[in-house]
Amino acid sequence: MGRKWNLSEDGGREDKEEKLMKEKRVKEKQERRESMWPSMIKNKEKRAVVHAKLSSRRKLKLVKFLRKKRLSWGRR
């Protein structure tokens, strides 16, 4: 017996938006896998460098998010 196929109304073709979302999710998963975590590194100096890079990335991401929401970094 074969697999059952779930076809949408347009004959199984995906919308462009759905395709873009899938590509975005796949890209995010790859980035997570490729990223280095400080806990993976045994050398203390190298671990500190990776930790600093991660924390600066997180801070930049937070600042971008706050700017998008029009909030300030220091005040609520």
N, C-alpha and C positions, 0 to 999 in steps of 0.2 A: 504494500500500500504506500502511496505517496503522501507527501505533505499537503496540508490544506493551505490554500493561498487566500489571504485577505485582500480583496481588491476594493479599492475605493470607487466612487461613482464615475470617475474619469478613466476607468480601465486599469487601475493600478499605478498610474503615474503620480509622482509626488509633486506637490506644489513647490515652487522655487523657494518659498519661505521655509518650508519644512526641510528641504535639502540643505539650506544655509544653516539652519539650527543644528542639524545632525553634524555637519562639517565643523561647526563651532564646538560642539560637545566633544567630538573626537580630538580636535586640536587641544582643548583644555586637558583632556585625559593624558595626552602625550606630554604636555608641559609638566603635569604633575609627576609623571613617571621619570622624566628626565631631570627634574630638579633635585639638587643635593640638599640633604637635611644635615644639620650640625651633628645630630646623634650618630650619623653614619661614619663620621671621621674620627679617628683615634688621636691624630696629632693635634695637640692643644692649640697651637698657633693657627693652623689651617682651619680648625673648627671655629675659632674666633672670627676669622675673616669671612667665612661663609655665614655665620650668624649675623655679622654686621650687614652683609649684603641683603640677607633676608629681611632684617628689621627695617632697613631703609626702603626696600621694595614695598613692604607692608604699609609703611608710613606714607609713601607716595600714593599708593592705592587709596588709602583713607582720605588723604587731602583731595584727590580727584573726586572721590565720592562726595565729600563735604562741599566742594565747590559746585558740583552738579546739583546738590540739594540746597545750595546757597546758605550754608551754615559756616560759621567760623571755627577755626581749629581750637582756640582757647576758651571761647565763651559758649554758653548754651542758649 
